[in-house]
Structures are given as structure tokens and as C-alpha cells.
Amino acid sequence: MQRRTLLTGLIALAGTRAFGVTGSFEITRTEAEWRAMLTQIEFEVMREEATERPFSSPLDKETRAGTYHCKGCDLPLYGSAQKYDSGTGWPSFWDALPDAIGTRPDNSLFASRTEVHCRRCGSHLGHIFDDGPQPTGKRHCLNGVSLVFKT
């Protein structure tokens, strides 16, 4: 658990990465349009791939049945049945809904990770790690500011 704690701290300190969201997506907006619809921290996380502070999102402790949608385009991304408490301070899931997310390699912070984003609008959600529960063994560690919970 000490390694995870160290990585958690480094990720939170890293802040905004310079390159931001890239790629071709069904829903596109100008930077001005994104800024108009998102708060500053939402924009930094979703469009510039920053990381919110651990334990800052109320969605980390959300336990009701429902679905987590992309804040950028309202696409359903994760079901509450796949959510679990990873102890990391971010909402965590062992799998996404079908055809909801995209991934790409992320080699920042002197480590190789898998970045996860909304497949429809490209909004940065978080990262996927190989230390989650069965049946997938994956931990989709997400920024709560990228999500909207709906019952």
C-alpha cells in the first residue's frame, strides 16, 4: 500500500499536463465552449488531463444504485454495480459499460500507465491500473469532477 500512497501523492502534485486531449471524437467543442460549460477544475481535469485532489470528490463515497455519466457529453460510462472502494481517494470501478470509454498509453510521471477517456467527447476520466478486484483485476481510478451520477 505504500507504493500506491506514493503514486497517489505524485499524481496529485503533477497538475496539468501540457498536451491535453487529442484525437477525433463524435462530440467536439472549441476551448471557449468547453470553458463556458465547465468549472476551472473540471476544465483542467477533463480537457488538460490534470488530476483532482484525492478524497475531494463526494462520488468517491457514493453507494446508491445508478450510473456515472460523462460530464462533457452525458454518455453513460460506469454502473454502480462495478464500483468499489479502492481506498485511493478517487471513485474506482473494475469495469466500464460497453462501448463507453477509450484508452491510450500515458508515459508521464516517469511511469507507464493507461489513460482512460470518454469515447464520445474525449474528456479525460483518469487511469486504469492492474491492481483491481476480480473479475477483471483492473482499477479504473477516476476523477469525480469528470462524472455526473444519476439514479
Disulfide bonds with the S-S distance in Angstrom:
none
